[in-house]
Amino acid sequence: MRGTRLGLPISVLALVLACSAGASEADQQAGGPTSAPLLPSPASTPLPEPAAAELEQVLEDWLAAEGLPGVTAAVVGPDGSWAGAVGVDGVGADLVPESAMAIASITKTFTAAEVMVLSARGLVDLDAPVVDYVELPFDARGATVRQLLNMSSGFPADPLEAVNEAVLADLEHDYAVGDEIALVDPDAGRMGAVGYGQAYNNLNFAVLGELIEQVTGGTYAEAVRADLLDTADLERIWVQDDETPTDPVAVGETLPQLPVVDEDSPWIPSRAFASLVGSEGGIAADAPTIARWGALLYGGHVIDAGLVEQMTAGLQEEDDWYGLGTARGQFDGEPWVGHQGDIVSYHGKLTVFPDTAISVAYLVPAPATRRFTPALLDTDLAVHLR
């Protein structure tokens, strides 16, 4: 998320996902899944040994080719699941599939899903100005909640330098969701025009985190836990810094010029960083949990199928590569949805292929500045299960 920006040079293929009608008014207000799922439930049984061995080899070959310290990965589908780990973390500790890491901007899939739940309850109007819910120190110029979700808000650039300075000043500081908004320079250049084109901007999701808290009256972590994580029965995922990751935890590599990793902290990469970027990139998890989250979310098992359709549907235009908190594209003619995540010490990606109901996730405890080729790993793993 931080450092390297998410810019996906992909062609877009919109997903037209069907959903069933007829849910009761009470169910609709709950915001949970009431329509028939879009994809089959992910299996918990392990993949057969030959398939697992192939995936392990893919992981080893990719790591060797990229020259990275280590990687964890997981694949979840209707025919079974697999998880693997190769190499070490930033301090030389062996990785295991359950090694927890920062998932960076994959967090945006959770934030977007929570906003969709609130919209289903009638608490948020996606087409209302975001300033109806959040007070901002800059002119929002009429940007709607939906435009924040799909990166067309035209907001000022996110205050990357100010965020880094705040974190480095005190790695143990506990920030609240929305604190980043106060760091924005109102005179900073705008990221595009409101409603025209898409410009990836973390600030959109910092504001959406504040919106969630204003609307629910609780914390961002409480809302995500109650509405999404408990519904999906996901245990090894933590909304930092309200929640604390448990071992095994992978320490990310530290950049000498930006040492935001606190090796003595229970939070990843540090309390200050995780809390300050909370709703845009503060969640931590392991690869098997993120792969399962992708299968459940985009399969319509966590939130209603109609809400998923809104998150993934698009205009099939080249400059419309981002739905609502969801990146979209295609690989060899097969559509995919998901999200990439980068911070200074971790990289990860969640990719779901709806045609085959296969969800792939991988996490790397290394900076995105390594310039590795992430797109090869998720597609190579999925190809072996077609």
N, C-alpha and C positions, 0 to 999 in steps of 0.2 A: 504494500500500500504506500508506504513512505519511500522516498528515494525514487526508484523507477516507477513511473506512472503506469496505470493500466491502459494500454492502447493496443487494441487487438486488430491487426491487419487482416480482417476476415470478411468473407462475403456472407451476406445475411440470408438466412432462410427462416421465415416466420413459421411458428408452430400454430396450427389451428387445432385446438384441443377441445374435444366435446365434453359437455357436462350435462348431467341429468337435472331436471327441475323437480319441483314438488316438495321441497323441504319446508318444514313448518316455520312459522315466523320466529318462534323461540329458538329453533336450531340456527336460523340465519343470523340472529342477533348474537349467538354464541361465537360465530366466526369459525368454528371447527368444520371438519369434513362432513358434509351431509349428502353430497352427490356421489355417484359411483366413481371409484378411483380411476385415474387416467392410465396408470400403469400397474402391473401386478405387484403384489407385495414382495419386497426383497427377501430372499431366502437366508436363513441363518446357518444352514448346513454348509460344511466346507466343500469347496470344489474338489473333484477327483484329483488324485495325486498327479497324474500326467499333466493336467491343466495347470495345477499349482506350480509344478516344476518349470513349466514354460514361462509362467509369469515371473517367477523368481529369477530366471535367466535374463528376461527382459530388463528387470530392475538392475541386475548386476552389470549388464552390458551398457545400460544408459549411464550408470554412475561412473564406470570406467572411461567412457567416451567423454564425459563432461568434466572429469577431474575434480569432482566435488567431494567433501568429506563424508557425506552420508545422505540417505534418503529413506523415507518410509512411504509405503503406498498400500492402497486397499482397493479391491474391486467387489462390488455388490451387484447381484442380479437375481433374476427369478430362478436360476439353476444352481445357485450357491454363492459363497463368498470366499474371499482370499485376502490375506494381509501379509506383507513382508517388510523387511528392513535390512539395509545393507550399510556398512560403514559406521562412522562415529559422529558425535555432535561437535560443537565448537570448542569443547574442552577435552575432547578425546574419549569420551565415554561411549561405549557401544550402544547403538540404537536398537530398539525393539519395536515391533509394529505398534505397540501402545504408547510409544514415546509422545508426550504432549508437547505441542509447539504452538506458537502464535499463528493463527490462520489469517491474520491481516484482513484484507478487504473481502474475503469470503464472508466475513461478518455482515456485509451489506445484504446478503441473502436473508439473514435473520431479521435485520431491521426492516427490510421491505416486507417480509411476511407478516411481521407484527403490525405494521401500518395497514396492511390489507385486512387483517383480522379486525382492527379497530374500525375500518371502513365498513365491514360487513355488519358490525354492531350499530352502525349509524352514528358513531362517535367522531368520525373524520370524513369529510367530504373531499375526495381526491381532487376535485376540480375547483375547490375553494382556495383563495389566496393563503399561503402558508402563514402570513402574518395574522390571520384570524386565530391562530393557535400559539404562535411564538413571537415574542417581541425581538426584533433584530436591530443591531446598531448600524445597519446600512440599508439603503433603499432596495427593497426586494423587487420593485418595479412590477408588481402584480403576479409574480411567479406563483404557480399553484403547487399543491402537494404533489400532484402527479408529475409536474415538471421537475421537481427535485428528485423524484424517484427515477425518472428516465434521463437524467443528466442534461436537461434543457432549460435550466433555471436562469442562466445568464448571470449567476452570482459572481462576486469577486473571487479571485483565485484563493484557494485555501492557504492559510498562513503557515506554510511549511517551515520557513526559517524561524518564525516565532515559536512554533511548537517545539522544534529541536532545541532552541535556546531555553525554553521553560523546562524541558525534561532534563537537560544537562545541568541546569542550576541545582536540581535536587531530585535524584533518581527515586527517592522514597516518598515524594509528595503524593498526596491522595487528591486527585482532581475529580470533579463531578461532571457527569454528562452535560454537555453544553458549554463548559468552560472555554473550549476552543473558540467559540463564537466571539468572545470578547477580545480575542487576539487578532481579529480580522481588521485590516486597514480598509476603512470605507472608501478610500480613494484608489485602492488597488485596481488594476486592470480587470475588466470583466471577461469571464469565460464564455464567449459567445453572446448571443442575444436571446432574450426570453422567448422560449417556444420555437426557436429556429436552430436546427442543427443540434448536435450533441457534443458536449465537452466534459470529459471526465473530471469531476471535482469532488474531493472528499468532503468539502464544506457542506454539500447537500445533505449528507448523511449525519453529520454532526447536528445539523438543525433538526433532522427527523428524529434523532434520539431525544432532543429536547421536547419536540412535539409529543412523543410517546409519554414522556413524564408529565407534561402539562395536562394531557387528556386523561391519563389513568390516575393521576394523583399519587402514584408510587414511583419507584425507580425503574429505569430501563431494564435492569437485571431482573427485577421482580416480574415485569410484564413478559419478557421473553421466556423466563423460566415457566411461568404459569400457563402461558398460551401456546408455547411451542415445544420446549424441551420436555416438560412433563408429559405432554400429549404424545410425543414421539418416543418417550421412554429412553432418552439419551443420557447416559450417566457421565461418560468421560468428555464432557464439554463444560466450559466454565465462562461465565460472563464476568470478566475481570473489571475492576478489582473487588467488586462485591463478592465474588466467588473466587476461591483459591485452587489452582491446579494441584492435583495429587500425583505422586510418583507413579510411574517413571516420567521424568520431565527432561526434555532435551534443551541444553543451553545453546543458544545461537552464537555464531561467530561474531566477534566484535570488530567493527571498523575503527581503526585508530583515530580517524578524524571525526567520528561520531559514536563515541562509546556509550550507547544507551542501555547496554546489557548490564544488569546487576546480578552477578552470579550468586550472591547471597540472598536474593529475594525469592519468595515463593511465587511471585508473579512474573509473567513472561512478556517482553524481555526485562521489564522493570515495572514497578508500581506506577511511576509517573507516566511512562509511555502508554502502558495499557489503559490506564484510567483516562488520560487526556484524549485518546482517540477511540474511546469506548464504543460508540454506536456505529463508527465507520470502520473500525479495525481492531477492537480490543479483545475479541473472544479468543480463547485457547481451546485446543482439542487435539485428539489424535486422528490419524488418517482413517482407521476403520469407522470411527464415529462420524466423520465428515462424509465419507462415502455413503453411509447409511442415511444421514441427513438428506443428502441430495436425492437419493432414491425415494425417500418418504415425502419430501417437500414437492418435488416436481411430479411425483406420482399421484398427488392429491390425497395423501394419507395423513397429512398434518393440518393443512388448511383446505378449504373447499376447492373442488376442481375449477369452479368458475373464477375464483381468485387466482389460481395458478395460471389460468388462461390469460388473465389480464397481465400477469407478470411476464409472460413469455411471448404474447402476440406482438406482431410488429407490422411494419408497412412494406417489408421486402425491398427496402431501399438501402443503398450502400452506406449511407450515413446514418442509418437507423440500426446500429449494431447492438444497442442496449435497450432492454425492455424496462421493467420496473425492478430495480435491484438485481438484474439478471443480464449477463452477457449472452449473446446468441451467435451461432455461426453454423458452418457445416464442414464435414470432413469426408471427402470422396462421395459427396452427394448425400451424406447422412447428417441430419440436423443434430446439433447439440446445444445444451443450455448449461449455465453454471456461472462460475466466477473465478478470477485469478486474485491472488493476494501477494503483496510485496511490502515488507518493511526493511529496515536497514540490516536486520539479522536473520530474517526468515523469508522463505518463499513457499507458496503453495498454490494448488489449483484443484477445483472441483469441476468435473465435467460429467454431465448426464446425457446419454444417448437415448432419446425417447423411443426410437424405432425398435431397439433391442432391449430397452429397460435396463441398461447397464449403467452403473454409476461408478466413476473412478475418482479417487482422491490421492494426492501425494503431497508430502511436506518435506521441505529441505531446511536444515538449520544453518543456512548460509545466506549472505546478502545477495540481493538481486543484481548487484553490480558485477557479480561473477559472469554475467552475460551468457548464461547457459541457454539451452534450447528447450524450454519446458513443454512446448506443444507436442514434441515427439513422444514423451513418456505416456501421457494419458491416452493418446490415440494408439500407440503400440500395444498398450495393455488391453485396450478394448478390442482391437483387431483379433487378438488371440481367443476371444470368447464369442466371436460372431458365429 
